[in-house]
Amino acid sequence: MSLEEIKSRIANAEAAAGRASGAVQLIAVSKVQPNARVEEVLKQGQRCFGENRVQEAEGKWPMFAETYSGLDLHLIGPLQTNKARAAMELFDTIHSLDRPKLAKTLARLAQELGQCPDLFVQVNTGAEEQKAGVLPENADQFVADCQALDLPIKGLMCIPPVDEEPSLHFALLAKIAARNGLEGLSMGMSSDFETAIALGATHVRVGSAIFGERVKPAE
Ligand SMILES: *Cc1c(COP(=O)(O)O)cnc(C)c1O
């Protein structure tokens, strides 16, 4: 599917949900895609991209930044504390803040660097053992703890379980965000971004629908 098609599907979903045009930001997820494919999408004007791994992102985005200005880079995969500094230097937004130790590290580095990317707290809405994120019942406290550390929490992020109806998870995430006064909702991927938009997504993370199937398996 082309970038234009995805953008028009987003616009239609915004309109159908009675939301303002442009209310939803498209994050083109370029992880494990060949650079040539990423460059095609850059040439079509897309500037907002998502990556899962700091190291992989460091291998392509500083290079692309020499040619393409106005990049807006989002880390959407798990972040180890020893990669936190590099992540803060490269990314504009981090969607995977999921534990107290990482919050403390980001807060310390924010002081040191004098800046901090926008942050989303990842919520494990399906309470899946293998998945990152704070449990829904711990989310309010964790958000409050992050805010007490002066971290710029913009919203919440989730990745619904593969075998469940995503809309229940999107609705739960929206409810937790609303009661915490957070406006950002990072939810919806290639297979379900229109559902996510109907339920209030502000950021959709779309990979394979734009770039085609990933050549290598994702993390
Ligand atoms: C890979 C990935 C996506 C994009 O998935 P697609 O199904 O290819 O759209 C979105 N969010 C996260 C966290 C991912 O890891």
The ligand as an SDF file (V2000), in Angstrom:
LIG
                    3D

 15 15  0  0  0  0  0  0  0  0999 V2000
    6.7010   -3.1560   14.5190 C   0  0  0  0  0  0  0  0  0  0  0  0
    5.8490   -2.3100   15.3660 C   0  0  0  0  0  0  0  0  0  0  0  0
    4.7860   -1.5740   14.8180 C   0  0  0  0  0  0  0  0  0  0  0  0
    4.3900   -1.6230   13.3570 C   0  0  0  0  0  0  0  0  0  0  0  0
    3.8100   -2.8580   13.0790 O   0  0  0  0  0  0  0  0  0  0  0  0
    3.0650   -3.1360   11.6640 P   0  0  0  0  0  0  0  0  0  0  0  0
    2.1470   -4.2440   11.9920 O   0  0  0  0  0  0  0  0  0  0  0  0
    4.1350   -3.4880   10.7060 O   0  0  0  0  0  0  0  0  0  0  0  0
    2.3550   -1.9010   11.2920 O   0  0  0  0  0  0  0  0  0  0  0  0
    4.0740   -0.7560   15.6720 C   0  0  0  0  0  0  0  0  0  0  0  0
    4.3590   -0.6620   16.9880 N   0  0  0  0  0  0  0  0  0  0  0  0
    5.3570   -1.3620   17.5470 C   0  0  0  0  0  0  0  0  0  0  0  0
    5.6390   -1.2070   18.9900 C   0  0  0  0  0  0  0  0  0  0  0  0
    6.1230   -2.2170   16.7700 C   0  0  0  0  0  0  0  0  0  0  0  0
    7.1140   -2.9160   17.3370 O   0  0  0  0  0  0  0  0  0  0  0  0
  1  2  1  0
  2  3  1  0
  2 14  2  0
  3  4  1  0
  3 10  2  0
  4  5  1  0
  5  6  1  0
  6  7  2  0
  6  8  1  0
  6  9  1  0
 10 11  1  0
 11 12  2  0
 12 13  1  0
 12 14  1  0
 14 15  1  0
M  END
$$$$
